[in-house]
Amino acid sequence: MIGITIIGGGNVGYHMGQALYRAGYDIVQVLSRDPDKAIAAAESMRAMPAATISNLNDFSTVYILAVPDDAIASVAQELSDIGYVPEDAIVVHTSGATPARALQPYFPNYGVFYPLQTMKRQQRANFRKIPVCVQASDKQWEGFLMELGEAISDEVSLINDEQRAALHLAAVFVNNFTNAILQASHDITAEQQVPFRLLQPLLQKTIRQVQNKTPKSLQTGPAVRGDQKTIARHLQQLDGHPELADIYRAMTAYIQTFEE
């Protein structure tokens, strides 16, 4: 039986632990500095809760650092200092932006187990539909992490540091920036008391189309047509929103490079 310790009580650690538990893995411990989160998560996975690194034991094969990027090195050092990680175990982090080598100074066996999806604790995550990117310190551990990933996901890939960093950057555009643009659209329609839902069929079509074609080949609108009168009219409408006008100009300039 492969034992797994989850270090971190946030969204990723919680949902990843749940997925691994449902796949039949033994979740040995769940650590969160919030005792209530540690207890709730541990109970749902039949694990032991822990509130500090010193409360961890050495019964696991995999130690998953599901902590913020800025905390990975300090948590890894603290975990290394207590000396509880067995020599035949592996320590992985779940970050898209942090290199695997951030763990190298602390453990002989290290890697990355990165789920490429945004998660909220209150919403169940269907891990079978979430791509998992893995990397490890050697081929044997890469194979092990591939098997671990395939137990919970239909899309598991070996991705190196540079590739994963590019994926993370692209994900910020796809998710974070797209969501912010949608909020801008929501604000613009709300000002004129127009229901935002009227835009949803267009949004849904936009997302469906890019599943089969490149976004560039599908681009429409005044920027790609060179419709300067419409662009000027839109910018006039945004006079009271200089931050959105700046975004509009930048996006227009970017779209106009598509034909170059």
GUROTI-489240 format. One record per residue (C-alpha): residue number from 1; residue in one letter; z, x, y. Coordinates in nm, 2 decimals. Layout:
% GUROTI-489240
NODE | n | res | pz | px | py
NODE | NUM | a | Z | X | Y
...
//
This chain:
% GUROTI-489240
NODE | n | res | pz | px | py
NODE | 1 | m | 0.00 | 0.00 | 0.00
NODE | 2 | i | -0.11 | 0.14 | 0.34
NODE | 3 | g | 0.17 | 0.10 | 0.60
NODE | 4 | i | 0.08 | 0.05 | 0.96
NODE | 5 | t | 0.30 | 0.09 | 1.27
NODE | 6 | i | 0.19 | -0.08 | 1.59
NODE | 7 | i | 0.32 | 0.10 | 1.91
NODE | 8 | g | 0.27 | -0.13 | 2.20
NODE | 9 | g | 0.35 | -0.50 | 2.26
NODE | 10 | g | 0.05 | -0.59 | 2.47
NODE | 11 | n | -0.25 | -0.80 | 2.39
NODE | 12 | v | -0.45 | -0.54 | 2.19
NODE | 13 | g | -0.16 | -0.43 | 1.98
NODE | 14 | y | -0.05 | -0.79 | 1.91
NODE | 15 | h | -0.40 | -0.92 | 1.81
NODE | 16 | m | -0.49 | -0.60 | 1.61
NODE | 17 | g | -0.17 | -0.62 | 1.42
NODE | 18 | q | -0.23 | -0.99 | 1.34
NODE | 19 | a | -0.58 | -0.91 | 1.22
NODE | 20 | l | -0.47 | -0.62 | 1.00
NODE | 21 | y | -0.18 | -0.83 | 0.86
NODE | 22 | r | -0.42 | -1.12 | 0.77
NODE | 23 | a | -0.64 | -0.86 | 0.60
NODE | 24 | g | -0.36 | -0.78 | 0.37
NODE | 25 | y | -0.22 | -0.46 | 0.52
NODE | 26 | d | 0.15 | -0.39 | 0.54
NODE | 27 | i | 0.26 | -0.39 | 0.91
NODE | 28 | v | 0.58 | -0.18 | 0.88
NODE | 29 | q | 0.70 | -0.18 | 1.24
NODE | 30 | v | 0.60 | -0.32 | 1.58
NODE | 31 | l | 0.73 | -0.14 | 1.89
NODE | 32 | s | 0.75 | -0.29 | 2.23
NODE | 33 | r | 0.98 | -0.19 | 2.52
NODE | 34 | d | 1.03 | -0.56 | 2.57
NODE | 35 | p | 1.26 | -0.66 | 2.28
NODE | 36 | d | 1.16 | -1.02 | 2.28
NODE | 37 | k | 0.79 | -0.93 | 2.24
NODE | 38 | a | 0.88 | -0.68 | 1.97
NODE | 39 | i | 1.08 | -0.94 | 1.77
NODE | 40 | a | 0.82 | -1.22 | 1.81
NODE | 41 | a | 0.53 | -1.00 | 1.71
NODE | 42 | a | 0.72 | -0.84 | 1.42
NODE | 43 | e | 0.83 | -1.18 | 1.28
NODE | 44 | s | 0.47 | -1.30 | 1.28
NODE | 45 | m | 0.36 | -1.00 | 1.08
NODE | 46 | r | 0.67 | -0.97 | 0.86
NODE | 47 | a | 0.75 | -0.63 | 1.02
NODE | 48 | m | 1.05 | -0.47 | 1.16
NODE | 49 | p | 1.08 | -0.47 | 1.54
NODE | 50 | a | 1.15 | -0.15 | 1.74
NODE | 51 | a | 1.24 | -0.11 | 2.11
NODE | 52 | t | 1.21 | 0.27 | 2.14
NODE | 53 | i | 1.02 | 0.55 | 1.98
NODE | 54 | s | 1.35 | 0.68 | 1.82
NODE | 55 | n | 1.38 | 0.35 | 1.63
NODE | 56 | l | 1.06 | 0.42 | 1.44
NODE | 57 | n | 1.06 | 0.54 | 1.08
NODE | 58 | d | 0.82 | 0.76 | 0.88
NODE | 59 | f | 0.70 | 0.50 | 0.63
NODE | 60 | s | 0.35 | 0.44 | 0.77
NODE | 61 | t | 0.01 | 0.59 | 0.70
NODE | 62 | v | -0.14 | 0.48 | 1.03
NODE | 63 | y | 0.03 | 0.48 | 1.37
NODE | 64 | i | -0.17 | 0.28 | 1.63
NODE | 65 | l | -0.10 | 0.36 | 2.00
NODE | 66 | a | -0.20 | 0.03 | 2.17
NODE | 67 | v | -0.06 | 0.14 | 2.50
NODE | 68 | p | -0.21 | 0.17 | 2.85
NODE | 69 | d | -0.45 | 0.47 | 2.90
NODE | 70 | d | -0.21 | 0.65 | 3.13
NODE | 71 | a | 0.07 | 0.63 | 2.87
NODE | 72 | i | -0.12 | 0.76 | 2.57
NODE | 73 | a | -0.04 | 1.13 | 2.62
NODE | 74 | s | 0.33 | 1.07 | 2.71
NODE | 75 | v | 0.38 | 0.83 | 2.41
NODE | 76 | a | 0.20 | 1.07 | 2.18
NODE | 77 | q | 0.43 | 1.36 | 2.29
NODE | 78 | e | 0.74 | 1.15 | 2.25
NODE | 79 | l | 0.63 | 1.04 | 1.90
NODE | 80 | s | 0.55 | 1.40 | 1.81
NODE | 81 | d | 0.88 | 1.52 | 1.94
NODE | 82 | i | 1.09 | 1.30 | 1.71
NODE | 83 | g | 0.89 | 1.44 | 1.41
NODE | 84 | y | 0.87 | 1.11 | 1.22
NODE | 85 | v | 0.49 | 1.10 | 1.17
NODE | 86 | p | 0.42 | 1.22 | 0.81
NODE | 87 | e | 0.17 | 1.51 | 0.77
NODE | 88 | d | -0.05 | 1.28 | 0.56
NODE | 89 | a | -0.06 | 1.01 | 0.83
NODE | 90 | i | -0.30 | 0.95 | 1.12
NODE | 91 | v | -0.22 | 0.86 | 1.48
NODE | 92 | v | -0.49 | 0.67 | 1.67
NODE | 93 | h | -0.52 | 0.51 | 2.01
NODE | 94 | t | -0.72 | 0.20 | 2.10
NODE | 95 | s | -0.86 | 0.31 | 2.44
NODE | 96 | g | -1.23 | 0.30 | 2.53
NODE | 97 | a | -1.20 | 0.55 | 2.81
NODE | 98 | t | -0.96 | 0.81 | 2.67
NODE | 99 | p | -1.10 | 1.09 | 2.46
NODE | 100 | a | -0.97 | 1.13 | 2.10
NODE | 101 | r | -0.88 | 1.48 | 2.18
NODE | 102 | a | -0.59 | 1.35 | 2.40
NODE | 103 | l | -0.40 | 1.32 | 2.07
NODE | 104 | q | -0.50 | 1.67 | 1.94
NODE | 105 | p | -0.21 | 1.86 | 2.08
NODE | 106 | y | 0.04 | 1.64 | 1.90
NODE | 107 | f | -0.09 | 1.55 | 1.56
NODE | 108 | p | -0.31 | 1.72 | 1.29
NODE | 109 | n | -0.47 | 1.39 | 1.21
NODE | 110 | y | -0.58 | 1.18 | 1.50
NODE | 111 | g | -0.85 | 0.94 | 1.61
NODE | 112 | v | -0.96 | 0.63 | 1.79
NODE | 113 | f | -0.97 | 0.27 | 1.67
NODE | 114 | y | -1.12 | 0.08 | 1.97
NODE | 115 | p | -1.19 | -0.29 | 1.97
NODE | 116 | l | -1.46 | -0.37 | 2.22
NODE | 117 | q | -1.33 | -0.70 | 2.35
NODE | 118 | t | -1.11 | -0.84 | 2.62
NODE | 119 | m | -0.80 | -1.02 | 2.48
NODE | 120 | k | -0.52 | -1.25 | 2.59
NODE | 121 | r | -0.21 | -1.30 | 2.39
NODE | 122 | q | -0.22 | -1.68 | 2.41
NODE | 123 | q | -0.58 | -1.69 | 2.27
NODE | 124 | r | -0.65 | -1.61 | 1.91
NODE | 125 | a | -0.89 | -1.32 | 1.87
NODE | 126 | n | -1.15 | -1.35 | 1.60
NODE | 127 | f | -1.17 | -0.99 | 1.50
NODE | 128 | r | -1.46 | -1.05 | 1.26
NODE | 129 | k | -1.67 | -1.09 | 1.57
NODE | 130 | i | -1.52 | -0.80 | 1.76
NODE | 131 | p | -1.70 | -0.46 | 1.74
NODE | 132 | v | -1.47 | -0.18 | 1.64
NODE | 133 | c | -1.55 | 0.18 | 1.73
NODE | 134 | v | -1.39 | 0.46 | 1.53
NODE | 135 | q | -1.36 | 0.83 | 1.56
NODE | 136 | a | -1.14 | 1.08 | 1.37
NODE | 137 | s | -1.04 | 1.44 | 1.35
NODE | 138 | d | -1.24 | 1.49 | 1.03
NODE | 139 | k | -1.49 | 1.31 | 0.80
NODE | 140 | q | -1.23 | 1.20 | 0.55
NODE | 141 | w | -1.02 | 1.02 | 0.82
NODE | 142 | e | -1.34 | 0.88 | 0.97
NODE | 143 | g | -1.42 | 0.72 | 0.63
NODE | 144 | f | -1.07 | 0.59 | 0.62
NODE | 145 | l | -1.09 | 0.43 | 0.96
NODE | 146 | m | -1.43 | 0.29 | 0.88
NODE | 147 | e | -1.28 | 0.11 | 0.58
NODE | 148 | l | -0.99 | -0.01 | 0.79
NODE | 149 | g | -1.23 | -0.15 | 1.05
NODE | 150 | e | -1.45 | -0.32 | 0.80
NODE | 151 | a | -1.14 | -0.50 | 0.67
NODE | 152 | i | -1.11 | -0.69 | 1.00
NODE | 153 | s | -1.46 | -0.67 | 1.17
NODE | 154 | d | -1.82 | -0.73 | 1.08
NODE | 155 | e | -1.93 | -0.46 | 1.33
NODE | 156 | v | -1.78 | -0.11 | 1.28
NODE | 157 | s | -1.94 | 0.20 | 1.42
NODE | 158 | l | -1.87 | 0.57 | 1.44
NODE | 159 | i | -1.87 | 0.64 | 1.81
NODE | 160 | n | -1.80 | 0.98 | 1.97
NODE | 161 | d | -1.60 | 1.03 | 2.30
NODE | 162 | e | -1.91 | 1.04 | 2.52
NODE | 163 | q | -2.07 | 0.73 | 2.36
NODE | 164 | r | -1.74 | 0.54 | 2.38
NODE | 165 | a | -1.69 | 0.63 | 2.75
NODE | 166 | a | -2.04 | 0.49 | 2.82
NODE | 167 | l | -1.96 | 0.18 | 2.63
NODE | 168 | h | -1.64 | 0.13 | 2.82
NODE | 169 | l | -1.82 | 0.17 | 3.15
NODE | 170 | a | -2.09 | -0.07 | 3.04
NODE | 171 | a | -1.82 | -0.31 | 2.93
NODE | 172 | v | -1.67 | -0.31 | 3.28
NODE | 173 | f | -2.00 | -0.42 | 3.42
NODE | 174 | v | -2.05 | -0.68 | 3.15
NODE | 175 | n | -1.71 | -0.83 | 3.16
NODE | 176 | n | -1.50 | -0.73 | 3.47
NODE | 177 | f | -1.78 | -0.72 | 3.73
NODE | 178 | t | -1.96 | -1.03 | 3.58
NODE | 179 | n | -1.63 | -1.23 | 3.60
NODE | 180 | a | -1.58 | -1.12 | 3.96
NODE | 181 | i | -1.94 | -1.23 | 4.05
NODE | 182 | l | -1.87 | -1.56 | 3.89
NODE | 183 | q | -1.56 | -1.60 | 4.11
NODE | 184 | a | -1.78 | -1.53 | 4.41
NODE | 185 | s | -2.02 | -1.80 | 4.30
NODE | 186 | h | -1.72 | -2.03 | 4.26
NODE | 187 | d | -1.60 | -1.96 | 4.61
NODE | 188 | i | -1.94 | -2.02 | 4.76
NODE | 189 | t | -1.98 | -2.35 | 4.60
NODE | 190 | a | -1.62 | -2.46 | 4.67
NODE | 191 | e | -1.67 | -2.40 | 5.04
NODE | 192 | q | -1.94 | -2.67 | 5.04
NODE | 193 | q | -1.76 | -2.89 | 4.79
NODE | 194 | v | -2.03 | -2.84 | 4.53
NODE | 195 | p | -1.91 | -2.86 | 4.16
NODE | 196 | f | -1.92 | -2.52 | 4.01
NODE | 197 | r | -2.01 | -2.68 | 3.67
NODE | 198 | l | -2.37 | -2.74 | 3.81
NODE | 199 | l | -2.42 | -2.36 | 3.76
NODE | 200 | q | -2.30 | -2.35 | 3.41
NODE | 201 | p | -2.63 | -2.44 | 3.23
NODE | 202 | l | -2.80 | -2.15 | 3.43
NODE | 203 | l | -2.52 | -1.91 | 3.33
NODE | 204 | q | -2.54 | -2.01 | 2.96
NODE | 205 | k | -2.92 | -1.96 | 2.96
NODE | 206 | t | -2.88 | -1.62 | 3.13
NODE | 207 | i | -2.64 | -1.51 | 2.85
NODE | 208 | r | -2.85 | -1.65 | 2.57
NODE | 209 | q | -3.17 | -1.48 | 2.69
NODE | 210 | v | -3.04 | -1.13 | 2.69
NODE | 211 | q | -2.95 | -1.15 | 2.33
NODE | 212 | n | -3.32 | -1.10 | 2.24
NODE | 213 | k | -3.48 | -0.93 | 2.54
NODE | 214 | t | -3.38 | -0.66 | 2.79
NODE | 215 | p | -3.22 | -0.79 | 3.11
NODE | 216 | k | -3.47 | -0.61 | 3.32
NODE | 217 | s | -3.76 | -0.80 | 3.16
NODE | 218 | l | -3.59 | -1.13 | 3.24
NODE | 219 | q | -3.51 | -1.06 | 3.61
NODE | 220 | t | -3.60 | -1.34 | 3.85
NODE | 221 | g | -3.50 | -1.42 | 4.21
NODE | 222 | p | -3.58 | -1.32 | 4.57
NODE | 223 | a | -3.50 | -0.95 | 4.52
NODE | 224 | v | -3.75 | -0.89 | 4.24
NODE | 225 | r | -4.01 | -1.11 | 4.42
NODE | 226 | g | -3.96 | -0.93 | 4.75
NODE | 227 | d | -3.88 | -1.26 | 4.93
NODE | 228 | q | -3.74 | -1.11 | 5.25
NODE | 229 | k | -3.70 | -1.44 | 5.43
NODE | 230 | t | -3.47 | -1.58 | 5.15
NODE | 231 | i | -3.28 | -1.26 | 5.14
NODE | 232 | a | -3.22 | -1.27 | 5.51
NODE | 233 | r | -3.12 | -1.64 | 5.49
NODE | 234 | h | -2.87 | -1.56 | 5.21
NODE | 235 | l | -2.71 | -1.27 | 5.41
NODE | 236 | q | -2.68 | -1.51 | 5.71
NODE | 237 | q | -2.49 | -1.75 | 5.49
NODE | 238 | l | -2.25 | -1.47 | 5.40
NODE | 239 | d | -2.17 | -1.38 | 5.76
NODE | 240 | g | -1.81 | -1.49 | 5.70
NODE | 241 | h | -1.78 | -1.29 | 5.38
NODE | 242 | p | -1.87 | -0.93 | 5.46
NODE | 243 | e | -1.75 | -0.81 | 5.12
NODE | 244 | l | -1.99 | -1.04 | 4.94
NODE | 245 | a | -2.27 | -0.95 | 5.18
NODE | 246 | d | -2.22 | -0.58 | 5.08
NODE | 247 | i | -2.24 | -0.68 | 4.72
NODE | 248 | y | -2.55 | -0.89 | 4.78
NODE | 249 | r | -2.72 | -0.59 | 4.96
NODE | 250 | a | -2.63 | -0.35 | 4.69
NODE | 251 | m | -2.74 | -0.57 | 4.40
NODE | 252 | t | -3.07 | -0.65 | 4.59
NODE | 253 | a | -3.14 | -0.28 | 4.63
NODE | 254 | y | -3.07 | -0.22 | 4.27
NODE | 255 | i | -3.29 | -0.50 | 4.14
NODE | 256 | q | -3.58 | -0.38 | 4.37
NODE | 257 | t | -3.58 | -0.05 | 4.16
NODE | 258 | f | -3.68 | -0.24 | 3.85
NODE | 259 | e | -4.05 | -0.22 | 3.94
NODE | 260 | e | -4.04 | 0.15 | 4.02
//
